[in-house]
Structure formats: C-alpha cells, structure tokens
C-alpha cells in the first residue's frame, strides 16, 4: 500500500477530459497518474489526475494548451 502524501488532484466534468489529460501529460512528460476521485472530493467524473504539488504550473499549462477543462484543483492526502 502506498504511503499517503499531500498531492494535487485535478477533477474533471467528463471522462473524456480525464483521458485527454493523461495523454497530454504523458506526451509532455509531466508526472502524475489517473486515480479514482477521492471520497473527500465530489466531482462529476469518477476519474482525477493526481500529481506532486510542485507540478501545478506545468499541469495548468498543459490544460490550457490542450483545451482541457477542469472541474477543480484540490490539495489532498492521496
């Protein structure tokens, strides 16, 4: 079992946006992974992108470049 750490969690309105985020981040080598939305967060889509807090600017840049809309940005223990 992974040790829980404070992470940046990006939630999405649609699964398509979550999948687009994974593809865009892999292409730009931005660290992170798709996870189920943590119970402490309510989101329209059941998937979220989880990344280190230090990657906030890189994630926002990727989303802007690719036209990916986020539902929310959260800092939580994952």
PDB file of N, CA, C and O in Angstrom:
ATOM      1  N   UNK A   1       0.837  -1.181   0.000  1.00  0.00           N
ATOM      2  CA  UNK A   1       0.000   0.000   0.000  1.00  0.00           C
ATOM      3  C   UNK A   1       0.884   1.248   0.000  1.00  0.00           C
ATOM      4  O   UNK A   1       1.861   1.332   0.744  1.00  0.00           O
ATOM      5  N   UNK A   2       0.524   2.211  -0.845  1.00  0.00           N
ATOM      6  CA  UNK A   2       1.286   3.452  -0.923  1.00  0.00           C
ATOM      7  C   UNK A   2       1.110   4.273   0.351  1.00  0.00           C
ATOM      8  O   UNK A   2       0.063   4.246   0.998  1.00  0.00           O
ATOM      9  N   UNK A   3       2.184   5.011   0.689  1.00  0.00           N
ATOM     10  CA  UNK A   3       2.109   5.945   1.800  1.00  0.00           C
ATOM     11  C   UNK A   3       1.354   7.179   1.318  1.00  0.00           C
ATOM     12  O   UNK A   3       1.647   7.698   0.241  1.00  0.00           O
ATOM     13  N   UNK A   4       0.387   7.657   2.102  1.00  0.00           N
ATOM     14  CA  UNK A   4      -0.387   8.827   1.694  1.00  0.00           C
ATOM     15  C   UNK A   4       0.450  10.091   1.835  1.00  0.00           C
ATOM     16  O   UNK A   4       1.130  10.300   2.841  1.00  0.00           O
ATOM     17  N   UNK A   5       0.385  10.926   0.806  1.00  0.00           N
ATOM     18  CA  UNK A   5       1.114  12.186   0.764  1.00  0.00           C
ATOM     19  C   UNK A   5       0.172  13.274   0.272  1.00  0.00           C
ATOM     20  O   UNK A   5      -0.834  12.984  -0.374  1.00  0.00           O
ATOM     21  N   UNK A   6       0.498  14.529   0.579  1.00  0.00           N
ATOM     22  CA  UNK A   6      -0.272  15.646   0.074  1.00  0.00           C
ATOM     23  C   UNK A   6       0.019  15.791  -1.418  1.00  0.00           C
ATOM     24  O   UNK A   6       1.171  15.957  -1.820  1.00  0.00           O
ATOM     25  N   UNK A   7      -1.018  15.727  -2.223  1.00  0.00           N
ATOM     26  CA  UNK A   7      -0.878  15.777  -3.687  1.00  0.00           C
ATOM     27  C   UNK A   7      -1.863  16.786  -4.271  1.00  0.00           C
ATOM     28  O   UNK A   7      -2.817  17.204  -3.615  1.00  0.00           O
ATOM     29  N   UNK A   8      -1.610  17.156  -5.492  1.00  0.00           N
ATOM     30  CA  UNK A   8      -2.523  17.990  -6.258  1.00  0.00           C
ATOM     31  C   UNK A   8      -3.446  17.049  -7.031  1.00  0.00           C
ATOM     32  O   UNK A   8      -2.980  16.173  -7.759  1.00  0.00           O
ATOM     33  N   UNK A   9      -4.737  17.234  -6.870  1.00  0.00           N
ATOM     34  CA  UNK A   9      -5.718  16.389  -7.545  1.00  0.00           C
ATOM     35  C   UNK A   9      -6.581  17.277  -8.436  1.00  0.00           C
ATOM     36  O   UNK A   9      -7.231  18.210  -7.963  1.00  0.00           O
ATOM     37  N   UNK A  10      -6.577  16.972  -9.730  1.00  0.00           N
ATOM     38  CA  UNK A  10      -7.366  17.718 -10.704  1.00  0.00           C
ATOM     39  C   UNK A  10      -8.590  16.880 -11.042  1.00  0.00           C
ATOM     40  O   UNK A  10      -8.468  15.735 -11.478  1.00  0.00           O
ATOM     41  N   UNK A  11      -9.772  17.458 -10.836  1.00  0.00           N
ATOM     42  CA  UNK A  11     -11.008  16.750 -11.176  1.00  0.00           C
ATOM     43  C   UNK A  11     -11.566  17.311 -12.484  1.00  0.00           C
ATOM     44  O   UNK A  11     -11.255  18.435 -12.879  1.00  0.00           O
ATOM     45  N   UNK A  12     -12.392  16.505 -13.143  1.00  0.00           N
ATOM     46  CA  UNK A  12     -12.912  16.846 -14.465  1.00  0.00           C
ATOM     47  C   UNK A  12     -14.417  16.629 -14.526  1.00  0.00           C
ATOM     48  O   UNK A  12     -14.973  15.836 -13.767  1.00  0.00           O
ATOM     49  N   UNK A  13     -15.069  17.347 -15.442  1.00  0.00           N
ATOM     50  CA  UNK A  13     -16.502  17.176 -15.654  1.00  0.00           C
ATOM     51  C   UNK A  13     -16.786  15.880 -16.412  1.00  0.00           C
ATOM     52  O   UNK A  13     -17.818  15.244 -16.196  1.00  0.00           O
ATOM     53  N   UNK A  14     -15.857  15.488 -17.311  1.00  0.00           N
ATOM     54  CA  UNK A  14     -16.105  14.311 -18.157  1.00  0.00           C
ATOM     55  C   UNK A  14     -14.911  13.359 -18.143  1.00  0.00           C
ATOM     56  O   UNK A  14     -13.773  13.758 -17.894  1.00  0.00           O
ATOM     57  N   UNK A  15     -15.201  12.114 -18.414  1.00  0.00           N
ATOM     58  CA  UNK A  15     -14.144  11.108 -18.532  1.00  0.00           C
ATOM     59  C   UNK A  15     -13.248  11.425 -19.715  1.00  0.00           C
ATOM     60  O   UNK A  15     -12.048  11.156 -19.670  1.00  0.00           O
ATOM     61  N   UNK A  16     -13.809  11.991 -20.769  1.00  0.00           N
ATOM     62  CA  UNK A  16     -13.017  12.348 -21.957  1.00  0.00           C
ATOM     63  C   UNK A  16     -11.928  13.352 -21.586  1.00  0.00           C
ATOM     64  O   UNK A  16     -10.799  13.242 -22.065  1.00  0.00           O
ATOM     65  N   UNK A  17     -12.255  14.336 -20.734  1.00  0.00           N
ATOM     66  CA  UNK A  17     -11.242  15.297 -20.299  1.00  0.00           C
ATOM     67  C   UNK A  17     -10.155  14.620 -19.465  1.00  0.00           C
ATOM     68  O   UNK A  17      -8.977  14.950 -19.596  1.00  0.00           O
ATOM     69  N   UNK A  18     -10.545  13.682 -18.615  1.00  0.00           N
ATOM     70  CA  UNK A  18      -9.566  12.961 -17.791  1.00  0.00           C
ATOM     71  C   UNK A  18      -8.611  12.154 -18.674  1.00  0.00           C
ATOM     72  O   UNK A  18      -7.402  12.135 -18.440  1.00  0.00           O
ATOM     73  N   UNK A  19      -9.161  11.493 -19.683  1.00  0.00           N
ATOM     74  CA  UNK A  19      -8.334  10.702 -20.593  1.00  0.00           C
ATOM     75  C   UNK A  19      -7.430  11.604 -21.435  1.00  0.00           C
ATOM     76  O   UNK A  19      -6.279  11.255 -21.700  1.00  0.00           O
ATOM     77  N   UNK A  20      -7.944  12.756 -21.854  1.00  0.00           N
ATOM     78  CA  UNK A  20      -7.139  13.714 -22.617  1.00  0.00           C
ATOM     79  C   UNK A  20      -5.988  14.241 -21.762  1.00  0.00           C
ATOM     80  O   UNK A  20      -4.886  14.463 -22.262  1.00  0.00           O
ATOM     81  N   UNK A  21      -6.251  14.438 -20.475  1.00  0.00           N
ATOM     82  CA  UNK A  21      -5.203  14.904 -19.562  1.00  0.00           C
ATOM     83  C   UNK A  21      -4.094  13.865 -19.453  1.00  0.00           C
ATOM     84  O   UNK A  21      -2.912  14.208 -19.471  1.00  0.00           O
ATOM     85  N   UNK A  22      -4.471  12.604 -19.340  1.00  0.00           N
ATOM     86  CA  UNK A  22      -3.464  11.544 -19.251  1.00  0.00           C
ATOM     87  C   UNK A  22      -2.602  11.523 -20.518  1.00  0.00           C
ATOM     88  O   UNK A  22      -1.376  11.450 -20.432  1.00  0.00           O
ATOM     89  N   UNK A  23      -3.226  11.585 -21.666  1.00  0.00           N
ATOM     90  CA  UNK A  23      -2.495  11.555 -22.934  1.00  0.00           C
ATOM     91  C   UNK A  23      -1.569  12.765 -23.062  1.00  0.00           C
ATOM     92  O   UNK A  23      -0.413  12.625 -23.464  1.00  0.00           O
ATOM     93  N   UNK A  24      -2.078  13.954 -22.718  1.00  0.00           N
ATOM     94  CA  UNK A  24      -1.279  15.180 -22.836  1.00  0.00           C
ATOM     95  C   UNK A  24      -0.097  15.166 -21.871  1.00  0.00           C
ATOM     96  O   UNK A  24       1.010  15.554 -22.244  1.00  0.00           O
ATOM     97  N   UNK A  25      -0.320  14.727 -20.650  1.00  0.00           N
ATOM     98  CA  UNK A  25       0.766  14.700 -19.657  1.00  0.00           C
ATOM     99  C   UNK A  25       1.824  13.667 -20.020  1.00  0.00           C
ATOM    100  O   UNK A  25       3.016  13.910 -19.831  1.00  0.00           O
ATOM    101  N   UNK A  26       1.408  12.531 -20.534  1.00  0.00           N
ATOM    102  CA  UNK A  26       2.378  11.521 -20.965  1.00  0.00           C
ATOM    103  C   UNK A  26       3.230  12.077 -22.112  1.00  0.00           C
ATOM    104  O   UNK A  26       4.444  11.871 -22.146  1.00  0.00           O
ATOM    105  N   UNK A  27       2.594  12.777 -23.041  1.00  0.00           N
ATOM    106  CA  UNK A  27       3.305  13.334 -24.181  1.00  0.00           C
ATOM    107  C   UNK A  27       4.305  14.413 -23.796  1.00  0.00           C
ATOM    108  O   UNK A  27       5.350  14.551 -24.431  1.00  0.00           O
ATOM    109  N   UNK A  28       3.987  15.173 -22.762  1.00  0.00           N
ATOM    110  CA  UNK A  28       4.869  16.262 -22.307  1.00  0.00           C
ATOM    111  C   UNK A  28       5.755  15.840 -21.138  1.00  0.00           C
ATOM    112  O   UNK A  28       6.519  16.647 -20.607  1.00  0.00           O
ATOM    113  N   UNK A  29       5.649  14.576 -20.744  1.00  0.00           N
ATOM    114  CA  UNK A  29       6.426  14.013 -19.634  1.00  0.00           C
ATOM    115  C   UNK A  29       6.200  14.769 -18.322  1.00  0.00           C
ATOM    116  O   UNK A  29       7.135  15.009 -17.558  1.00  0.00           O
ATOM    117  N   UNK A  30       4.946  15.135 -18.080  1.00  0.00           N
ATOM    118  CA  UNK A  30       4.549  15.749 -16.814  1.00  0.00           C
ATOM    119  C   UNK A  30       4.121  14.610 -15.896  1.00  0.00           C
ATOM    120  O   UNK A  30       3.240  13.830 -16.258  1.00  0.00           O
ATOM    121  N   UNK A  31       4.730  14.500 -14.709  1.00  0.00           N
ATOM    122  CA  UNK A  31       4.420  13.369 -13.835  1.00  0.00           C
ATOM    123  C   UNK A  31       2.991  13.405 -13.299  1.00  0.00           C
ATOM    124  O   UNK A  31       2.398  14.469 -13.123  1.00  0.00           O
ATOM    125  N   UNK A  32       2.466  12.228 -13.050  1.00  0.00           N
ATOM    126  CA  UNK A  32       1.140  12.087 -12.479  1.00  0.00           C
ATOM    127  C   UNK A  32       0.494  10.802 -12.957  1.00  0.00           C
ATOM    128  O   UNK A  32       1.076  10.037 -13.726  1.00  0.00           O
ATOM    129  N   UNK A  33      -0.736  10.582 -12.481  1.00  0.00           N
ATOM    130  CA  UNK A  33      -1.460   9.369 -12.871  1.00  0.00           C
ATOM    131  C   UNK A  33      -2.946   9.584 -12.655  1.00  0.00           C
ATOM    132  O   UNK A  33      -3.358  10.409 -11.839  1.00  0.00           O
ATOM    133  N   UNK A  34      -3.743   8.833 -13.395  1.00  0.00           N
ATOM    134  CA  UNK A  34      -5.184   8.847 -13.196  1.00  0.00           C
ATOM    135  C   UNK A  34      -5.518   8.026 -11.955  1.00  0.00           C
ATOM    136  O   UNK A  34      -4.960   6.951 -11.733  1.00  0.00           O
ATOM    137  N   UNK A  35      -6.437   8.554 -11.154  1.00  0.00           N
ATOM    138  CA  UNK A  35      -6.892   7.854  -9.955  1.00  0.00           C
ATOM    139  C   UNK A  35      -8.408   8.001  -9.859  1.00  0.00           C
ATOM    140  O   UNK A  35      -8.988   8.892 -10.481  1.00  0.00           O
ATOM    141  N   UNK A  36      -9.050   7.132  -9.081  1.00  0.00           N
ATOM    142  CA  UNK A  36     -10.464   7.384  -8.781  1.00  0.00           C
ATOM    143  C   UNK A  36     -10.556   8.646  -7.926  1.00  0.00           C
ATOM    144  O   UNK A  36      -9.672   8.906  -7.110  1.00  0.00           O
ATOM    145  N   UNK A  37     -11.610   9.423  -8.104  1.00  0.00           N
ATOM    146  CA  UNK A  37     -11.764  10.646  -7.312  1.00  0.00           C
ATOM    147  C   UNK A  37     -11.829  10.271  -5.825  1.00  0.00           C
ATOM    148  O   UNK A  37     -12.631   9.423  -5.432  1.00  0.00           O
ATOM    149  N   UNK A  38     -10.989  10.901  -5.006  1.00  0.00           N
ATOM    150  CA  UNK A  38     -11.028  10.602  -3.561  1.00  0.00           C
ATOM    151  C   UNK A  38     -12.404  10.907  -2.964  1.00  0.00           C
ATOM    152  O   UNK A  38     -13.106  11.804  -3.431  1.00  0.00           O
ATOM    153  N   UNK A  39     -12.776  10.166  -1.949  1.00  0.00           N
ATOM    154  CA  UNK A  39     -14.093  10.318  -1.329  1.00  0.00           C
ATOM    155  C   UNK A  39     -14.310  11.706  -0.748  1.00  0.00           C
ATOM    156  O   UNK A  39     -15.446  12.171  -0.655  1.00  0.00           O
ATOM    157  N   UNK A  40     -13.234  12.366  -0.359  1.00  0.00           N
ATOM    158  CA  UNK A  40     -13.356  13.689   0.249  1.00  0.00           C
ATOM    159  C   UNK A  40     -13.707  14.778  -0.771  1.00  0.00           C
ATOM    160  O   UNK A  40     -13.990  15.915  -0.394  1.00  0.00           O
ATOM    161  N   UNK A  41     -13.686  14.430  -2.060  1.00  0.00           N
ATOM    162  CA  UNK A  41     -13.974  15.378  -3.135  1.00  0.00           C
ATOM    163  C   UNK A  41     -15.204  14.899  -3.893  1.00  0.00           C
ATOM    164  O   UNK A  41     -15.356  13.706  -4.157  1.00  0.00           O
ATOM    165  N   UNK A  42     -16.065  15.823  -4.237  1.00  0.00           N
ATOM    166  CA  UNK A  42     -17.215  15.497  -5.070  1.00  0.00           C
ATOM    167  C   UNK A  42     -16.922  16.002  -6.483  1.00  0.00           C
ATOM    168  O   UNK A  42     -16.569  17.167  -6.665  1.00  0.00           O
ATOM    169  N   UNK A  43     -17.068  15.127  -7.484  1.00  0.00           N
ATOM    170  CA  UNK A  43     -16.768  15.517  -8.863  1.00  0.00           C
ATOM    171  C   UNK A  43     -17.727  14.822  -9.823  1.00  0.00           C
ATOM    172  O   UNK A  43     -18.252  13.747  -9.533  1.00  0.00           O
ATOM    173  N   UNK A  44     -17.943  15.453 -10.967  1.00  0.00           N
ATOM    174  CA  UNK A  44     -18.855  14.923 -11.973  1.00  0.00           C
ATOM    175  C   UNK A  44     -18.351  13.654 -12.626  1.00  0.00           C
ATOM    176  O   UNK A  44     -19.140  12.774 -12.973  1.00  0.00           O
ATOM    177  N   UNK A  45     -17.064  13.555 -12.795  1.00  0.00           N
ATOM    178  CA  UNK A  45     -16.443  12.388 -13.421  1.00  0.00           C
ATOM    179  C   UNK A  45     -15.812  11.548 -12.309  1.00  0.00           C
ATOM    180  O   UNK A  45     -15.412  12.097 -11.282  1.00  0.00           O
ATOM    181  N   UNK A  46     -15.718  10.274 -12.486  1.00  0.00           N
ATOM    182  CA  UNK A  46     -15.151   9.407 -11.458  1.00  0.00           C
ATOM    183  C   UNK A  46     -13.635   9.334 -11.471  1.00  0.00           C
ATOM    184  O   UNK A  46     -13.045   8.653 -10.631  1.00  0.00           O
ATOM    185  N   UNK A  47     -12.985  10.027 -12.416  1.00  0.00           N
ATOM    186  CA  UNK A  47     -11.533   9.988 -12.522  1.00  0.00           C
ATOM    187  C   UNK A  47     -10.925  11.353 -12.227  1.00  0.00           C
ATOM    188  O   UNK A  47     -11.545  12.390 -12.465  1.00  0.00           O
ATOM    189  N   UNK A  48      -9.702  11.337 -11.704  1.00  0.00           N
ATOM    190  CA  UNK A  48      -8.968  12.568 -11.412  1.00  0.00           C
ATOM    191  C   UNK A  48      -7.502  12.346 -11.772  1.00  0.00           C
ATOM    192  O   UNK A  48      -7.035  11.210 -11.846  1.00  0.00           O
ATOM    193  N   UNK A  49      -6.783  13.446 -11.996  1.00  0.00           N
ATOM    194  CA  UNK A  49      -5.345  13.386 -12.251  1.00  0.00           C
ATOM    195  C   UNK A  49      -4.641  13.760 -10.962  1.00  0.00           C
ATOM    196  O   UNK A  49      -4.907  14.813 -10.384  1.00  0.00           O
ATOM    197  N   UNK A  50      -3.748  12.904 -10.515  1.00  0.00           N
ATOM    198  CA  UNK A  50      -3.016  13.105  -9.271  1.00  0.00           C
ATOM    199  C   UNK A  50      -1.548  13.357  -9.608  1.00  0.00           C
ATOM    200  O   UNK A  50      -0.935  12.597 -10.358  1.00  0.00           O
ATOM    201  N   UNK A  51      -0.987  14.438  -9.043  1.00  0.00           N
ATOM    202  CA  UNK A  51       0.396  14.804  -9.338  1.00  0.00           C
ATOM    203  C   UNK A  51       1.019  15.473  -8.115  1.00  0.00           C
ATOM    204  O   UNK A  51       0.308  15.921  -7.216  1.00  0.00           O
ATOM    205  N   UNK A  52       2.353  15.540  -8.085  1.00  0.00           N
ATOM    206  CA  UNK A  52       3.009  16.263  -6.988  1.00  0.00           C
ATOM    207  C   UNK A  52       2.597  17.742  -7.002  1.00  0.00           C
ATOM    208  O   UNK A  52       2.337  18.315  -8.059  1.00  0.00           O
ATOM    209  N   UNK A  53       2.545  18.341  -5.818  1.00  0.00           N
ATOM    210  CA  UNK A  53       2.166  19.756  -5.702  1.00  0.00           C
ATOM    211  C   UNK A  53       3.050  20.663  -6.544  1.00  0.00           C
ATOM    212  O   UNK A  53       2.600  21.702  -7.027  1.00  0.00           O
ATOM    213  N   UNK A  54       4.302  20.272  -6.717  1.00  0.00           N
ATOM    214  CA  UNK A  54       5.265  21.092  -7.457  1.00  0.00           C
ATOM    215  C   UNK A  54       4.939  21.192  -8.947  1.00  0.00           C
ATOM    216  O   UNK A  54       5.513  22.028  -9.644  1.00  0.00           O
ATOM    217  N   UNK A  55       4.036  20.362  -9.443  1.00  0.00           N
ATOM    218  CA  UNK A  55       3.698  20.333 -10.870  1.00  0.00           C
ATOM    219  C   UNK A  55       2.488  21.189 -11.226  1.00  0.00           C
ATOM    220  O   UNK A  55       1.994  21.098 -12.350  1.00  0.00           O
ATOM    221  N   UNK A  56       1.996  22.012 -10.309  1.00  0.00           N
ATOM    222  CA  UNK A  56       0.793  22.824 -10.544  1.00  0.00           C
ATOM    223  C   UNK A  56       0.903  23.657 -11.822  1.00  0.00           C
ATOM    224  O   UNK A  56       0.006  23.612 -12.664  1.00  0.00           O
ATOM    225  N   UNK A  57       1.982  24.409 -11.973  1.00  0.00           N
ATOM    226  CA  UNK A  57       2.131  25.278 -13.150  1.00  0.00           C
ATOM    227  C   UNK A  57       2.197  24.469 -14.443  1.00  0.00           C
ATOM    228  O   UNK A  57       1.596  24.851 -15.447  1.00  0.00           O
ATOM    229  N   UNK A  58       2.919  23.359 -14.420  1.00  0.00           N
ATOM    230  CA  UNK A  58       3.025  22.513 -15.617  1.00  0.00           C
ATOM    231  C   UNK A  58       1.659  21.938 -15.994  1.00  0.00           C
ATOM    232  O   UNK A  58       1.325  21.868 -17.177  1.00  0.00           O
ATOM    233  N   UNK A  59       0.874  21.528 -15.009  1.00  0.00           N
ATOM    234  CA  UNK A  59      -0.454  20.974 -15.283  1.00  0.00           C
ATOM    235  C   UNK A  59      -1.384  22.038 -15.866  1.00  0.00           C
ATOM    236  O   UNK A  59      -2.113  21.779 -16.823  1.00  0.00           O
ATOM    237  N   UNK A  60      -1.350  23.224 -15.286  1.00  0.00           N
ATOM    238  CA  UNK A  60      -2.193  24.301 -15.804  1.00  0.00           C
ATOM    239  C   UNK A  60      -1.814  24.660 -17.235  1.00  0.00           C
ATOM    240  O   UNK A  60      -2.681  24.956 -18.057  1.00  0.00           O
ATOM    241  N   UNK A  61      -0.522  24.633 -17.531  1.00  0.00           N
ATOM    242  CA  UNK A  61      -0.047  24.921 -18.881  1.00  0.00           C
ATOM    243  C   UNK A  61      -0.529  23.866 -19.872  1.00  0.00           C
ATOM    244  O   UNK A  61      -0.985  24.199 -20.966  1.00  0.00           O
ATOM    245  N   UNK A  62      -0.429  22.603 -19.491  1.00  0.00           N
ATOM    246  CA  UNK A  62      -0.879  21.506 -20.361  1.00  0.00           C
ATOM    247  C   UNK A  62      -2.374  21.631 -20.633  1.00  0.00           C
ATOM    248  O   UNK A  62      -2.814  21.488 -21.773  1.00  0.00           O
ATOM    249  N   UNK A  63      -3.159  21.899 -19.583  1.00  0.00           N
ATOM    250  CA  UNK A  63      -4.606  22.014 -19.762  1.00  0.00           C
ATOM    251  C   UNK A  63      -4.965  23.183 -20.677  1.00  0.00           C
ATOM    252  O   UNK A  63      -5.872  23.070 -21.502  1.00  0.00           O
ATOM    253  N   UNK A  64      -4.262  24.296 -20.535  1.00  0.00           N
ATOM    254  CA  UNK A  64      -4.525  25.459 -21.388  1.00  0.00           C
ATOM    255  C   UNK A  64      -4.166  25.165 -22.840  1.00  0.00           C
ATOM    256  O   UNK A  64      -4.936  25.476 -23.749  1.00  0.00           O
ATOM    257  N   UNK A  65      -2.993  24.565 -23.058  1.00  0.00           N
ATOM    258  CA  UNK A  65      -2.544  24.242 -24.418  1.00  0.00           C
ATOM    259  C   UNK A  65      -3.482  23.275 -25.119  1.00  0.00           C
ATOM    260  O   UNK A  65      -3.755  23.421 -26.311  1.00  0.00           O
ATOM    261  N   UNK A  66      -3.976  22.287 -24.382  1.00  0.00           N
ATOM    262  CA  UNK A  66      -4.795  21.226 -24.971  1.00  0.00           C
ATOM    263  C   UNK A  66      -6.293  21.506 -24.920  1.00  0.00           C
ATOM    264  O   UNK A  66      -7.085  20.739 -25.468  1.00  0.00           O
ATOM    265  N   UNK A  67      -6.687  22.595 -24.267  1.00  0.00           N
ATOM    266  CA  UNK A  67      -8.109  22.924 -24.170  1.00  0.00           C
ATOM    267  C   UNK A  67      -8.872  21.980 -23.261  1.00  0.00           C
ATOM    268  O   UNK A  67     -10.050  21.708 -23.492  1.00  0.00           O
ATOM    269  N   UNK A  68      -8.211  21.479 -22.231  1.00  0.00           N
ATOM    270  CA  UNK A  68      -8.832  20.553 -21.283  1.00  0.00           C
ATOM    271  C   UNK A  68      -9.437  21.372 -20.146  1.00  0.00           C
ATOM    272  O   UNK A  68      -8.746  22.170 -19.513  1.00  0.00           O
ATOM    273  N   UNK A  69     -10.722  21.170 -19.892  1.00  0.00           N
ATOM    274  CA  UNK A  69     -11.355  21.916 -18.803  1.00  0.00           C
ATOM    275  C   UNK A  69     -11.352  21.092 -17.521  1.00  0.00           C
ATOM    276  O   UNK A  69     -11.614  19.889 -17.520  1.00  0.00           O
ATOM    277  N   UNK A  70     -11.050  21.777 -16.451  1.00  0.00           N
ATOM    278  CA  UNK A  70     -11.018  21.139 -15.143  1.00  0.00           C
ATOM    279  C   UNK A  70     -12.289  21.488 -14.383  1.00  0.00           C
ATOM    280  O   UNK A  70     -12.899  22.533 -14.613  1.00  0.00           O
ATOM    281  N   UNK A  71     -12.673  20.614 -13.491  1.00  0.00           N
ATOM    282  CA  UNK A  71     -13.782  20.927 -12.592  1.00  0.00           C
ATOM    283  C   UNK A  71     -13.223  21.618 -11.353  1.00  0.00           C
ATOM    284  O   UNK A  71     -13.829  22.544 -10.813  1.00  0.00           O
ATOM    285  N   UNK A  72     -12.047  21.146 -10.909  1.00  0.00           N
ATOM    286  CA  UNK A  72     -11.439  21.753  -9.736  1.00  0.00           C
ATOM    287  C   UNK A  72     -10.013  21.284  -9.526  1.00  0.00           C
ATOM    288  O   UNK A  72      -9.603  20.241 -10.035  1.00  0.00           O
ATOM    289  N   UNK A  73      -9.258  22.079  -8.758  1.00  0.00           N
ATOM    290  CA  UNK A  73      -7.903  21.726  -8.323  1.00  0.00           C
ATOM    291  C   UNK A  73      -7.957  21.604  -6.809  1.00  0.00           C
ATOM    292  O   UNK A  73      -8.412  22.518  -6.121  1.00  0.00           O
ATOM    293  N   UNK A  74      -7.490  20.471  -6.291  1.00  0.00           N
ATOM    294  CA  UNK A  74      -7.571  20.215  -4.865  1.00  0.00           C
ATOM    295  C   UNK A  74      -6.227  19.746  -4.342  1.00  0.00           C
ATOM    296  O   UNK A  74      -5.490  19.051  -5.042  1.00  0.00           O
ATOM    297  N   UNK A  75      -5.910  20.119  -3.131  1.00  0.00           N
ATOM    298  CA  UNK A  75      -4.753  19.559  -2.434  1.00  0.00           C
ATOM    299  C   UNK A  75      -5.308  18.619  -1.380  1.00  0.00           C
ATOM    300  O   UNK A  75      -6.036  19.040  -0.481  1.00  0.00           O
ATOM    301  N   UNK A  76      -4.961  17.340  -1.493  1.00  0.00           N
ATOM    302  CA  UNK A  76      -5.473  16.385  -0.514  1.00  0.00           C
ATOM    303  C   UNK A  76      -4.495  15.217  -0.349  1.00  0.00           C
ATOM    304  O   UNK A  76      -3.596  15.003  -1.162  1.00  0.00           O
ATOM    305  N   UNK A  77      -4.708  14.488   0.721  1.00  0.00           N
ATOM    306  CA  UNK A  77      -3.885  13.322   1.012  1.00  0.00           C
ATOM    307  C   UNK A  77      -4.325  12.167   0.130  1.00  0.00           C
ATOM    308  O   UNK A  77      -5.473  11.725   0.188  1.00  0.00           O
ATOM    309  N   UNK A  78      -3.401  11.687  -0.684  1.00  0.00           N
ATOM    310  CA  UNK A  78      -3.693  10.571  -1.596  1.00  0.00           C
ATOM    311  C   UNK A  78      -2.586   9.555  -1.461  1.00  0.00           C
ATOM    312  O   UNK A  78      -2.610   8.523  -2.132  1.00  0.00           O
TER     313      UNK A  78
END
